Amino acid sequence: MNFRAKRKSPSGLKLFTDRAEFERKALERLKEIQPLLLPEKANHIVAIEPESGGYVVAKTREEVVREFRQRFLGKLLFLVRADGGPTMRLRHK
C-alpha cells in the first residue's frame, strides 16, 4: 500500500485541518465585528482570516479578495456578507 505524506502549506503555515473548526472560528469573529459594520455595510463582503481574527471589508468579492491576499499572504479566507448572508446568489433563468 502506498501512503501519501501530509502536504505542508506553501509557506510553512499551519493549515486548518478541520473545516468545521475553520468555519466556527470565522463565524465567531463575524459576530464580534458585526456591531461595527451594521447596518451601514450590511451588503458589503467580509473576508475573515480565522486564525488571527483579521478581516477585510469591501463592496465586491473581487475587491475584498484582492485586499485580503495583499494583507494575509498565503492564508485561507472565509467569505461572508457583513449581515451573515451568502456572498453569491444563484439565479435560475
Steps between C-alpha positions, in 0.01 A plus 500: 500500500609849420441769756547863416663726750292796613568804288640803669364842423688706241684730736521267797179643646275281708186413304171430669439130485143516620263686270237531773751663736604746227138600437417519871790736570415718200133531596597572860719786377220626275268529801767704680541751215137526384417783745773706329365430150122492526274645374709726272704220341248215513545417129879527504716187479724401790806279459609355833828332591382284794841422649594863570150646497603749233246607243444716193174669393418612145200553272581214259645150518781597265604798711491314829696201367766726344543696824500182712771336284719808543458514878491129585737343252453123474213482752160340449204734500136469596262714293164618630281808476518730801138412585590129499346420162661327204743691280349361182147423397408238243240603246287286278433632150 
